[in-house]
Amino acid sequence: MDTEIELKFLVSDAVIPLIPSLITQFAKTVTNKPSRSLQNAYYDTPSRELRALDIGYRTRCADNKCEQTIKLAGEVVGGLHQRPEFNLPIESNRPDLMAFNPSIWPHGMQANVIAQNIHPIFSTNFIRRTWLIETQNGAKIEVVLDKGEIAAAGKVEVISELEIELVEGSRNELFALADKLVSQNCIRLGLYSKAARGYRLADDTPLQPSKSIGFVKLKGQVTQEQALIEAMGFGIRFVQKHEQCYFDKPSLKTLKRVTDGISLIRHNFWLFDDIVSKESTEHLRNELKWLLSELAWVENAIQLKTYTSKRHAFYKKINNAPALTQVINDLKELQPSIDDIYALFHSARYNRLILSLTTWLIDKQWRKFWDQKQLQNADQSVASIANRLFDKDWRNLHKLLPKEQTLTANDYLNIRTQLENSLLSGNCLGALFDKEERLEFRLPWLDISHGMYELSTLDYLKQLCGGQEDEKLAKIQTWLEQKTEYLVSAMEQSRLASFDIKPYWL
């Protein structure tokens, strides 16, 4: 058995001619291997039993030789793929699942039954160029460039990937080469394997953006450090998933999911400050702040698009004020284009951030700054920490939003950050508690959070109307004030209802 430790990149045609010189600059020696044409077929049952177990099964033929490969469930974070792999030679391209050692299969898997029902699902055919490099520190890394296509059910997707795999030596050398590669603006880290893409193509299930950020999967007995690792990995994958969703089908709502993931990653540094020192993560925090600032326009852009949609109830009212419509259209013209966002996701700075987060997580770099107290904190059950944290968090919110006080729009807008951070803590640690109780408790606060989101846009529209001598704009401003009052009234009902719901962590 081999365990792959590789980083995957998606490369544009513009950067491919630069790859040989990039790796030559990095390496002490480079061995250029002959190009090969690889024909691959991936197999599964009609009900996708192997896929459900996160097992990849393929045959590969090249140079008149064929082999079959099993890849078991592994870990993918920030483009770093780590999966156990088993290879066996075969006489032809016909698979023989039962030839593998039975000990490799997950508990309960009926390999003999699956073997009787497998058939080819999709194929990947590509030309592979390979370089074997040795670094100054003696590490050996294989660099492969794959150009070709995935084919399934009469559909085709392009393959243009660069993979770097550690053959021997320190993983730090792999990350150092990765940093060299992402210094080019046309290379970005890849989250999804050829197999994952092939299944989506074969089953006509394109990658879809999530409706919300969801919850980090945690079990009750995890330590604080284990929870940090799970939450950070979740956040990085969430960002990369929606980055890819944007390339597949650009939309503002997909970009909002990217910002949600960035916010969650950033929040983790605060949430786990018992074991993660602020000083050691200052650079990462600053880069996350930069990325959020690059996408800060997205929220208002979504609301402006919503309000000016012909299907929206507010369309006629806003459209009756040509001056406001013109201001909104001018603002839309100033928004970054799809090409601008593509450039951001291909930029060296963005990909260095994702790579740095991945390196920090995989190498557990926070441990370098531990003292005895942090070492003890890391081993504590995260459930007890969640109880204490949630209790403190929500008490503070209730002080800011006292039951006996009637709140205004400004009151809500002023505590928006605190509420969003409290909800993010729930996204990170809420899976430790009962799902139904958690949902019941969070619903009023989620309504309030959505209300704050809309309040900020109504406030933005009021600012656009203000300071202009226009009768129609004055009427619009009055109407926006009324809408604000209705919205605050609904938020007040949700807030008052929240006081009667028992906290789910108690």
N, C-alpha and C positions, 0 to 999 in steps of 0.2 A: 504494500500500500504506500502511496505517496500522498502527502497533503500539500496541495497547491497553495502557495502564498504569492499572489499576483495582483498587480494593479492594472485596471483596464481603462483605456482612454478612447474617446471617440475623436477621430481626426478628420479635418477637411482636406480636400484635394490640394489646397494651397500649401499646406505644411508638409505634405508627404516627401517632397524632394529634399527638405531640410533635415529629415530624421537621421540619415547616415552621418552627417557632419555633427549633429547634436550629440549622438552617442560616442562619436570618436573624440570629441572634446572632453567628454566625461571620463572615458575609460583609459586604462593603461594599455590594454590590448583589446583588439576587436577581431573576431573570427566571423567572416561572412559566409554563411552556408548557402548552398544552391536553393533557388526558389522551388516550391513544390505546389502541385495542384491537389487539393484535398476534397474528396467527395464524402460527405457525412450524411447519415440517415439517423433520425431520432425515433425511438419506439416507445409505445405505451399501449395501454388497453383502451377500448372505447370509452370507458368511464374514468380514464386518467388516474388509475390507481397509483402509478409511480409518481406522477406529479403531486398527488395528494400527500405523499411521503417525502416530498422534496428530493426525489431521486431522478437524476438524469441518466438516460441509457442511450448510447449511440454506437453506431459502427462507423469506422473511418477507413477509407481505402486511398492509398497513394503508392506510387512506384511499384505497382503489381503486388502490394502487400496490404492485408486488411487486419484490423484489430477492433475489439469491442471494449467499451469503456463504461464503467459505472461511476457516477459522481454522487456521493451521499450528501445529506443536509450539512451545511456549513454555516459560515458567517460572511455577510457582505456589509461593509461599512465604508462609506466615502470612496467607493471605487476599489477598495481592497477586498479581494475574494479569497477566502480560505475554505477549501473543501477537501475531504478525503476522496482519493481517486484510485480506482482499480482498473488495470489494463490487462487484457489477454489477447493473444493472437488468435485469429480465426482463419479457416481455409478459404472462405469466400465472404461476401458481404451479408450473409445470412446470420442473424444473431443467435446466440446460444446462452440464454440467461442462466441455465442450470450449470454451466461450466464454472461459475464463480463459487468461491468458498461460501458455504451456507452461513458461516459465522458473521459475515459482513452485513447481513440483512437486519433491519430493525425488528424488534420483538413483535411477534404476532403476524409478520408479513408472510403470506403464502406464496412463495416464489414459484412453486410448481403450477399453481392455478394461473398466476399472472403470465407465466411463460407460454401457456397454451392460448392466450388471448391477445398477445401483443401484435401490433402491426405498425408500419411506418406512419408517422404523423406529419413530419415535415423534413426538409433537407436543407443543409447549408453547404454551399460549394464556393470555394474561394482559393485564390493564389496566396500562399504564405511565403513571406520573406523572413529569414531568421538571422539574427546576429547573436553570437555568444561573446559577452564582454567580461573582462576581469578588471576590477577597480584597483586603485592605488593601495587600498587596504586589504586586497586579496579576495574580496567577495566575487562570486560568479553570478551573473544575471543573464537570463535569456530574454532577448527582445524580439517580438514577432509582430509583423505587420500583415493583417489580413484584409484583402480586398476581394469582394465577391457579392453573393446574395443569399438570402433566406427565401425558400420557396415553399408555399403551402396552399392547398385548395385553390390553385390557379392564381395566387397572389404572390407578389415579390417585394422584398425589402432589401435595401442596400446594406452591405457590411463594409465598414471602413473603420477598422479598429486597430489600436496598438496595445499590446499587452507586454508587461515586463514581469518576469517571474524570477523569484530568488531561487537559485540552484544551490548555492553554498555561501555561507558567511552571514554577516549581520543584516538584519532587516533594515537597519538605519541606512545602509547603502542603497536599498531599494527606494526608500523615501527620498534620498538625496538625488537619485536619478530622476525620480518623478518630479521633483522640484525644478530640475533642469528642463524637463519636457514642458511643464505648464508655464514656463517663462515665455513660451510662444503663445500668441493670442488665438490660435486656431485649434487648440487642443483642450478638451474638457474631460473630466473624470466620468467614467461610465458606470452606472449602477447595475444595469441589466445584462445578463449573459445572452449569448446567442440562443440558448435553449429557451429562456424566458420569453424572448422576442418571438421565437418560432411558435411556441404554444399560443401566444396571443394572436398571431397571424392565422394559425390553423383553426383555432376555435372562434375566430372573429370576435375577440374580446379586447378591443383596444384599451390601452392604459387610460383610466378615468381619474380625474382629480377627486380627492376626498371632499365630502360635504362639510366636514369639520376636522379639527386636529385629532380628536379621539383621545385614547388613554394608553399610556405606556403599560405594556403587559408585565405585571409584577406578581410574585407569590408572597404570601404572608411572612415567610421566614427569611426573606432577603435582607442582607445587611445594607447599611447606608452606601458603602462603596459599590456593591452590586447594583443597587438602584440607580446610582449615578451613571454607571456603565450602560445600563439598559436605557435610561432616559436620554443620554447623549447620542447613543446609536440610533434610537428612534427618531430624534430630531434631525440628525444628519440625513438619514434615509428619507425622511419626510420632505426635506428641502430638495434633495436630488430627484425624488419621484416627481415633484411638481415642476421642477426645472424641465424634466423630460416631457411632461404633459404639455408644457408651454411650447416646446419644439414641435410636438405632434399636432397641437391645435391651440394656437395662441388665444388667450382670453385674460381679461383683467381679473376675473375671479380666481383663475389658476395662479396668477401672480400674488394674489392675496394669501393663498395657501403657502406660497414660498415665504412670505413675510411672517406668517403664523409659525412656521417651522423655525425661522431665524430667531423669533422672539422666544420660543421655547428653549432653544439652545442657550441663548443669552440668560434666560431665567434660571437655568440649571446651575450656572456659576454662583448665583445668589442663593438658590435653594440649598445647595450642598456646601455652603461656605464653612461648615464645621470641618471639612476635609480638603477643600479646595481654596488655597489662599488667593486673595485678590491680586497681590503683586505678581504671582506666577502666571496669571492669565490676562494681564493687562493688555498685551498685544492682541490677543484673540478677542477680548471685549471691544477694543477700539475698532477692529476690523468688522465685527458684527454690527457695531454702531454705524460704521460707514455704509455697510450694505443696506441696513434699514433706511438710512437717509437717502440712498440711491432709489429706493422703492417707496419713499414716503408719500409720493403723489398718487399711489394706486388707490387708496381708500376713497379720496375725494373723486377720483376719476370714475370709480364704480358708481358712486351716488349720482354724479352729474349725468352719467350715461343712463341710469335708471330713471331719473326725473325727466329727462328729455326724450325718453322712449315714447313712441306713439301709443304703446300699449299701457303706459302708466297713467294713473288717474290724474296726476299733476300736469300732464303734458299740455293740455289746452290752456290752463292757467298761465304757465310759464311762456308758452308760445304766443300768448296775447300781449306780451311785453317784449317787443323787438329789441329794445336796448339790452335787456337781460339775456335774451337768446344770443345776441351778438357777443356779449362778454363771455358767455359759456363756450360758444364756438371758438372764440379766440383762445380761451384756456385749453380747449381740446387740441388746438393746433400746436400748443406749446408742449403737450405731453410727449414723452419719448415714443418713438415708433417701434414697431415690431423688430425692425433691424437693429435699433438701439439696444433692445433687450437681448437679442441674440448676441450682440457684441459684448454686453455685460457678462452674460453667461459663458462666453468664450474668453473673457479677459484673463490675463495672468493673475491679477489681484484676486478675482473671485475664486479661481481654481486653486490658488495658493491657500486661500482661507479654508476651503473644503479639505484640502490636503493637510493643512496644519491641524485642523480639528481632528481629522482621522488619525494622524500621527500621535497627537496628544492623547487620544482615547486608547488606541491600540497599545501604545508604550506605557500607559498609565503614568504619564509624566507628573501628575499631581503628587505622586509619592515622593518625588525628589525633594519636596519642601516640607515633609511631615516632621513634626516633633512627636513626643510620646502621647500627648493628649489627642492629636489628630489620628494617630495610629489606633487609639482606643475608640475614638468616635467612629472610625471607618467600619469597625466590627460590630457596632450596635445594630439592633433590629431597626429597620427603617419605619416599621409600623408605629413604634412608640414615638419616634421623632415626628411622624406625620400627625399623630394625635395632638402633640404639643403645638406644632406649627400651625395646623388648621385652626385650633382653638384661639391662639393668639391673633391670627390673621382676621378671623371673622369678628372677634370682639372689637378689634380696631375699626373695622368697617362699620359696625353698629354704633360705635362712638361718633364716627363721621356722619352716619345716617341715623340719628336717634329717632326712635319710634314716635315720640310725642311732637316732633318738629315737622312742619310742612316744608318740603324742599323745592327749590327752584331749578330751572335748567342749568344755571351756573353752578349750583351745588353739585349736581350730578357730573357735569363736565370736569369739575375740579378734582373729583375722586376717581376719574376713569382709570388712570394708571394703576391705582391701588386695587381696584376691582379686577382688572384684567390680570394682574399678577396673582391675585388669590385664585382666580379660575385656572390659571396656568399651573399653579401648585397642585390643584385637583387633577389636571391632565397628567401630571407627572406621577402622583402618588395615589390618586383616587381608586385605582384598580385593586388596592388592598382591601377595599370595603365593599359592602353589599351594593350590587348594581342598582336595584330598585330604589333603595333608600338614597343612594347618591344622586340618582336622576331626579327624584322628588325634591331634594334639597337644592340642587343646582338650577332647576328650571326657572324659578323666579329671577334668580341672579343673571342667568343667561338672557332672559327677556330684558332685564335692565341694561345689560351690556350691549345688546342689539339696539336698545333705545338710545343709549349714549352715542353709538355709532351714527344713528340717524340724526340725533340732536346736533352733532358736530357739523353735519352737512347742511342742516337747516341754518345753523349759525353762519356757515360759510356763504350760503346763498344770501342771507341778510346783509352780510358785509359787501357782497357784490352789488346789492341794490342801494346801499347807503351812499350818501354824499352826492347824489345826482338829482338834478332838477327835472324830474320826469314823473308825471301823474300816474302813469301805469306802473312804474317801478314802486311808487309809494303804496299803491294798492296791493302789489305783490308782497311788499314788506309787511303790511298789515296782515295779509293772509298767512305769511310765514310765521308771524307771531302767534296766530290762532293755532296753526298746526303744531307749533312748539308747545303750547298750553295743553292741547289734547294729548300729545305724546307724553308730557310730564305727568299728566293725570293718570295715564295707563301705567307708567313706571311706578308711580306712588302706590297704586293698587298691588303691583307685584312686590314692592318692598314691604308693605304692611303684611302681605300674606306670608312672606318669608319668616317673620317672627314666630309664626305658629308651627313651623316645621322643625322637628328635632334634627340636630346636626347628625349626619350619617356616620361620623367617626366616633361618636360617644356610645 
